[in-house]
């Protein structure tokens, strides 16, 4: 038997490992979190995430591929409707492994593997909202600056044509003060 690429097999041959991973993933999709050994959890993570990716596609071919691995139609339906909808904005990382210590009987390291169904990140939503608010403020400032620029152009042209002697007669200190008040 050829050596697998991701470590030794989980307690037997390749067929037994495929069935074990299929059963673990079915239990994970049904209960949303399961407790198992760290080794099984690490082997289950890419397997389950691949099935969730198929579910996110949502087409008939993907559903048939998943049904070929998980025989329970109810679990597959839940995967394609509930779980895929909950993780549609997430780009990978659908599962989380948390180590919980050793098992009492044989001292095997245990872990909880669970589906990550929370929204992507509230912080990213806040950042996106702040970015859009900054853009709106910049647009408002541009809109306010455009009429002010037109008014400045009109003010500079008006004294040059009509009030040229009055502008020369005014003291130098008053002219900048009037310009500051206008802005």
C-alpha positions in Angstrom: 0.0 0.0 0.0 1.5 3.4 -0.9 2.1 5.8 2.0 -0.5 8.6 2.0 0.7 12.2 1.5 -0.8 13.7 4.7 0.5 11.2 7.3 -0.4 7.7 8.3 -3.9 6.4 7.7 -6.4 6.6 10.5 -6.6 3.1 11.7 -6.5 1.0 8.6 -6.8 1.1 4.9 -7.8 3.9 2.5 -11.4 2.8 2.2 -11.8 2.7 6.0 -10.3 6.2 6.2 -12.7 7.6 3.5 -15.7 6.2 5.3 -14.5 7.5 8.6 -14.0 11.0 7.2 -17.4 10.9 5.5 -19.1 9.9 8.8 -17.2 12.5 10.8 -18.1 15.2 8.3 -21.8 14.1 8.4 -21.8 14.3 12.2 -20.1 17.7 12.0 -22.7 19.1 9.6 -25.5 17.6 11.6 -24.4 18.8 15.0 -22.3 21.9 14.0 -19.5 20.7 16.4 -18.0 17.4 17.4 -15.4 16.2 19.8 -12.8 13.8 18.4 -9.0 13.2 18.6 -6.7 16.0 17.3 -5.4 13.7 14.5 -8.9 13.0 13.2 -9.9 16.7 13.5 -6.8 17.8 11.5 -7.6 15.2 8.8 -11.3 16.1 8.8 -10.7 19.9 8.4 -9.8 20.0 4.7 -12.3 17.3 3.8 -15.2 19.1 5.4 -14.1 22.5 4.0 -14.1 21.0 0.5 -17.6 19.8 1.0 -18.7 23.2 2.2 -17.1 24.7 -0.9 -19.2 22.4 -3.1 -22.3 23.4 -1.1 -21.5 27.1 -1.7 -21.6 26.4 -5.5 -25.1 25.0 -5.1 -25.5 23.4 -8.5 -26.7 19.9 -9.2 -23.3 18.4 -10.0 -22.0 19.6 -6.7 -24.9 18.2 -4.8 -24.4 14.8 -6.5 -20.7 14.8 -5.7 -21.5 15.4 -2.0 -24.3 12.8 -2.0 -21.7 10.3 -3.3 -19.7 10.9 -0.1 -22.4 11.5 2.5 -25.3 9.2 2.1 -27.8 11.0 4.3 -30.0 13.2 2.1 -31.2 15.3 5.1 -27.7 16.2 6.1 -26.8 17.1 2.5 -29.9 19.3 2.3 -29.0 21.1 5.5 -25.4 21.6 4.2 -26.6 23.1 0.9 -29.3 25.3 2.4 -28.4 26.4 5.9 -24.6 26.0 6.2 -23.8 27.3 2.7 -26.1 30.3 3.2 -24.4 31.1 6.5 -20.9 31.0 5.1 -21.6 32.5 1.6 -19.5 35.7 2.4 -16.6 33.8 3.9 -13.6 32.9 1.7 -12.5 29.7 3.4 -11.9 28.9 7.0 -15.2 27.2 7.6 -14.1 25.1 10.5 -12.2 25.8 13.8 -10.2 23.3 15.8 -9.9 23.8 19.6 -7.7 21.5 21.7 -9.4 20.5 24.9 -6.9 18.3 26.7 -6.4 14.5 26.9 -9.0 11.8 27.1 -9.2 10.1 30.5 -9.1 6.5 29.3 -6.1 6.3 27.0 -4.7 9.8 27.3 -5.3 10.6 23.6 -5.2 14.4 22.8 -8.7 15.6 22.1 -10.1 18.5 20.2 -13.4 20.1 19.3 -14.0 20.8 15.6 -16.8 23.2 14.9 -18.3 25.1 11.9 -17.6 28.8 11.9 -21.1 30.2 11.1 -20.6 33.8 12.4 -20.4 36.7 10.0 -17.0 37.3 8.5 -15.9 40.1 10.9 -17.8 43.0 12.4 -14.5 44.9 12.3 -14.4 44.6 8.5 -17.9 45.9 8.2 -17.0 48.9 10.4 -14.0 49.6 8.2 -16.1 49.4 5.1 -18.6 51.8 6.6 -15.9 54.3 7.6 -14.4 54.1 4.1 -17.8 54.9 2.5 -18.4 57.7 5.0 -15.0 59.3 4.3 -15.7 59.1 0.6 -19.1 60.8 1.1 -17.4 63.6 3.1 -14.8 64.1 0.4 -17.6 64.3 -2.2 -19.4 66.9 0.0 -16.3 68.9 0.4 -15.7 68.8 -3.4 -19.3 69.9 -4.0 -18.9 72.8 -1.5 -15.5 73.8 -2.8 -16.8 74.1 -6.4 -19.3 76.9 -5.7 -16.8 78.6 -3.4 -14.2 78.5 -6.2 -16.7 80.0 -8.6 -17.5 82.7 -6.0 -13.8 83.5 -5.6 -13.4 83.8 -9.3 -16.4 86.2 -9.5 -15.1 88.3 -6.6 -11.7 88.7 -8.1 -13.1 89.7 -11.5 -15.8 92.1 -10.0 -13.4 94.6 -8.2 -11.1 94.7 -11.1 -13.8 96.0 -13.5 -16.2 98.0 -11.3 -14.5 99.1 -8.1 -10.9 99.5 -9.1 -10.4 102.9 -7.5 -12.2 101.8 -4.3 -9.9 98.8 -4.0 -6.8 101.0 -4.3 -8.2 103.5 -1.7 -8.8 100.8 0.9 -6.0 100.1 3.4 -4.0 96.9 2.9 -5.1 95.4 6.3 -8.8 95.5 5.5 -8.7 93.7 2.1 -7.4 90.3 3.6 -9.9 90.6 6.4 -12.8 90.9 3.9 -11.4 87.9 2.0 -11.2 85.8 5.1 -14.9 86.7 6.0 -16.1 85.7 2.6 -14.5 82.2 2.8 
